[in-house]
Amino acid sequence: MATVAEQLRAAREAAGLSIQQVAEITKMRADRVQAVEEGNYAAFTAPVYLRGFVRTYARLVHADEAAVMAALEQELARVEHLREHPSLTGPQQTPLDRVMLRLSQVPWKVVLPVAGLVLIVVLATWIYQARERALARDPLSGVPPARYEPPPSAGDTLPLPPAP
């Protein structure tokens, strides 16, 4: 069975396309097209990029997509850094990861205005009640009773009129 590189090169040549034309149509760099046609999969950092590019390339040159992809999977199994699929979720989730996931699902455009409105109502109620308590309190409740005592030097003052 022919390799992926041989199948794609033969299909490209049968379609009458150059490597540069394939690169322009697929929006991939020409060196990546050439790497696929040489079977140099190390030029790709992850298998997902390679699979997507090979699928697009096979469709472009009207190659048997299923056969090309099956051959690609067999060839990828022999390439060390492309063999194992990387985990998309990473290591086991921590409680912080779960909290952040839940927070990302909150509709913040609704929650924040409602929370702001509730905060304003609570604050206004607290201020109103504090004002009412201040007004209801006797302003002289903390003042002790006082008695008038004339100043010690009464010589400079006028005498009080006699009482009738």
C-alpha positions in Angstrom: 0.0 0.0 0.0 1.3 3.5 -0.9 2.2 5.9 1.9 0.2 9.0 2.6 3.0 11.1 1.0 2.9 9.0 -2.2 -0.9 9.1 -2.4 -1.1 12.8 -2.0 1.8 13.6 -4.4 0.3 11.4 -7.1 -3.2 12.9 -6.6 -1.7 16.5 -6.8 0.2 15.7 -9.9 -2.9 14.1 -11.5 -4.9 17.3 -10.6 -2.1 19.4 -12.3 -1.4 21.5 -9.2 2.0 22.7 -7.9 3.0 22.7 -4.3 2.6 26.5 -4.2 -0.9 26.3 -5.6 -1.9 23.7 -2.9 -0.4 26.0 -0.3 -2.4 29.0 -1.5 -5.7 27.0 -1.7 -5.3 25.3 1.7 -3.9 28.5 3.3 -1.0 26.4 4.6 2.7 27.2 4.3 4.4 25.6 1.3 7.0 24.0 3.5 4.3 22.1 5.4 2.8 20.8 2.1 6.3 19.7 1.1 6.8 18.1 4.5 3.6 16.0 4.1 4.6 14.9 0.6 8.0 13.8 2.0 6.4 12.0 5.0 8.2 14.3 7.4 5.6 14.5 10.1 8.0 15.9 12.7 7.3 19.4 11.1 3.9 19.3 12.8 3.7 20.0 16.5 0.5 18.0 17.2 -1.3 15.2 15.4 -4.5 17.2 15.2 -2.9 19.8 12.9 -1.5 17.1 10.7 -4.8 15.2 10.5 -6.7 18.3 9.6 -4.2 19.4 7.0 -4.0 15.9 5.4 -7.8 15.7 5.3 -8.1 19.1 3.6 -5.3 18.2 1.2 -7.0 14.9 0.3 -10.3 16.7 -0.4 -8.5 19.3 -2.6 -6.8 16.7 -4.8 -9.8 14.4 -4.8 -8.0 11.5 -3.2 -9.8 8.7 -1.4 -10.1 10.5 2.0 -10.9 7.5 4.1 -8.0 5.5 2.7 -5.6 8.4 3.1 -6.7 9.0 6.7 -6.4 5.2 7.5 -2.9 5.2 6.1 -2.1 8.3 8.1 -3.2 6.7 11.4 -0.9 3.7 10.7 2.0 6.0 9.9 1.3 8.2 13.0 1.5 5.1 15.2 5.2 4.8 14.2 6.1 8.4 15.0 6.9 8.8 18.7 5.8 12.4 19.5 2.6 12.0 17.4 1.6 8.6 18.6 -0.1 9.4 21.9 -3.1 11.8 21.9 -2.5 14.5 24.5 -5.1 14.9 27.2 -7.4 17.8 26.6 -8.3 18.1 30.3 -4.9 17.6 31.7 -4.3 16.1 35.1 -7.2 15.5 37.5 -9.2 18.6 38.3 -8.7 20.3 41.6 -11.5 22.0 43.6 -10.3 25.4 42.3 -10.8 24.1 38.7 -14.3 23.1 39.5 -15.1 26.4 41.1 -13.7 28.3 38.1 -15.7 26.2 35.8 -18.9 27.0 37.7 -18.0 30.7 37.8 -17.5 30.7 34.0 -21.0 29.3 33.5 -22.6 32.1 35.5 -24.5 34.7 33.3 -22.6 37.7 34.6 -24.5 40.2 32.4 -27.6 39.4 34.5 -26.1 38.6 37.9 -23.9 41.7 38.3 -26.7 44.3 37.7 -29.1 42.4 40.0 -26.4 42.1 42.7 -25.6 45.8 42.4 -29.3 46.7 42.7 -29.7 44.5 45.8 -26.5 46.1 47.3 -27.9 49.6 46.7 -31.3 48.7 48.3 -29.6 47.2 51.3 -27.2 50.1 51.7 -30.1 52.6 51.3 -32.2 50.8 53.9 -29.3 50.7 56.4 -28.6 54.4 55.9 -32.4 55.3 56.4 -32.6 53.2 59.6 -29.4 54.8 61.0 -30.8 58.2 60.3 -34.2 57.4 61.9 -32.4 56.1 65.0 -30.3 59.3 65.2 -33.4 61.5 64.9 -35.3 59.5 67.5 -32.6 59.8 70.1 -32.8 62.6 72.6 -30.0 65.1 71.7 -29.5 66.0 75.4 -29.4 62.4 76.7 -25.6 62.5 77.2 -25.5 66.0 78.8 -25.4 66.0 82.6 -27.7 68.5 84.5 -26.0 71.8 85.0 -26.2 74.6 87.6 -25.4 78.2 86.9 -22.5 79.6 88.8 -21.5 83.2 88.4 -17.9 83.8 87.4 -15.5 84.3 90.3 -14.8 87.9 89.7 -18.2 89.7 89.9 -16.7 93.1 90.3 -16.7 93.9 86.6 -20.3 93.1 86.1 -23.5 95.0 86.8 -25.7 94.0 89.7 -28.9 92.2 89.0 -32.1 94.1 89.5 -34.0 93.3 92.7 -36.7 90.8 92.5 -40.3 92.3 92.7 
